[in-house]
């Protein structure tokens, strides 16, 4: 019954993931390759968290 009020962590992680990818795209367009690489790495880490959270949710 109280599960209605729980926040969905996967949804929040997807928002963070999309934001990082967008920041990485802008960095790449500006020519900041080092910043692009760092932001892409951070987004990959967030994606791994999403995958783990979805596995735990389905199990």
N, C-alpha and C positions, 0 to 999 in steps of 0.2 A: 504494500500500500504506500509506503513512504519512498519507494523507488522512483516515484514520479518527480520528486524534488531533487534527485541527485543530478549533478552535472555530468555531461558526457565528456570524458577526458579525450576521447578520440577526436571529437569535433573541435575542441580547443587546440589540439596538436595539429590538426589539418589547417587551421587558420594560421598558426605559427609557421607551418611548412610553406604555405602559399606566400606568406609575407616574405620569408627568407628568399624564396625563389625569385620573387619580384625585385627585391633589393639586389640580388645577384645579377639579374638581367640588366638593371640600371648601372651597376658597377662595370659590367662588361662593356656596355655601350659607351661609357665614359672613358674606357681604356684602362681601368683599374683592374688589371688581371689578378694581382695578389688579393685584393678585396673580393673579387669574384670567386677565387678559389676558396677563400675562407668561408664566405657565405654559402657556397655550394656544399662544403664539408659540413657546416652546421645544419643545413637542410637535410643532408643524408642521415645525420644523427637523429634528427627529429623523425624522419621516415622510419628508421629502425624502431623508435619508440612506438610509432603508430602500429607497426606490424606486430610488435609484442603485445600491445594493448588489445588489438583485435583477436590475437590468438587466445589471450586469457579470457576475453569476453565470450568467445565461442566455445571454450572448453568447459 
